[in-house]
Amino acid sequence: MKDDIYKTTPAACIGHQRREAALPRRSMVIPIIAALPIVLFVTSETRAAEKSWYTGAGASRSRITGKGFEMKENSPGYKAYLGYKFGKYDALEAAYISLGEVGAKDGTAFKGGTIQINWMFFIPVASKFRLSAGLGIHRWQTEMSNRKPSGNNEGVDLSYSFGFEYEPAQSLGFRVEHEIFKAGETRASQSGISIYTRF
């Protein structure tokens, strides 16, 4: 009987070998599971580093045209904005733009401003340099005099922009952009440069 206990059939040997072969695979699962939280943490930290609030302001020049008139000179204006970056490639941004005040050749006096909400898109082309484009809506208000009809006008229209950004430091950058938007029968385009900071 004792001899029978120590006898091993070929099938039993094969099963034992399979169990031994499976042990290394199981032993590899444990380090992988243990490393998974670390990988997720590093990934989330990298993603979080790309997310940030930012605010900026700058000066601009506007060209304004309307039905039957064209401004005789570019209008100085300014822009202030606040945004949140979701990552490398997109951001949501709110801005106020002053189109300035200027006169037309026919004596029309114009001044206006707009509040924008833009979805911004970025294409990195170098470590500190990226192209930018924006698409959004804006609520505008204009005032015209010496023209019929005159008075205040307001409305909502689409706007879009394109330009580039340069960041010499992680929390400091410069933006150059050209924006185009309608304000009723008036069409405005604005080119400007601004400085922004992340926080």
Summary of the structure (lengths in Angstrom):
residues: 199
radius of gyration: 31.5
end to end distance: 81.1
largest distance: 120.2
contacts: 577
relative contact order: 0.16
helix: 23%
strand: 61%
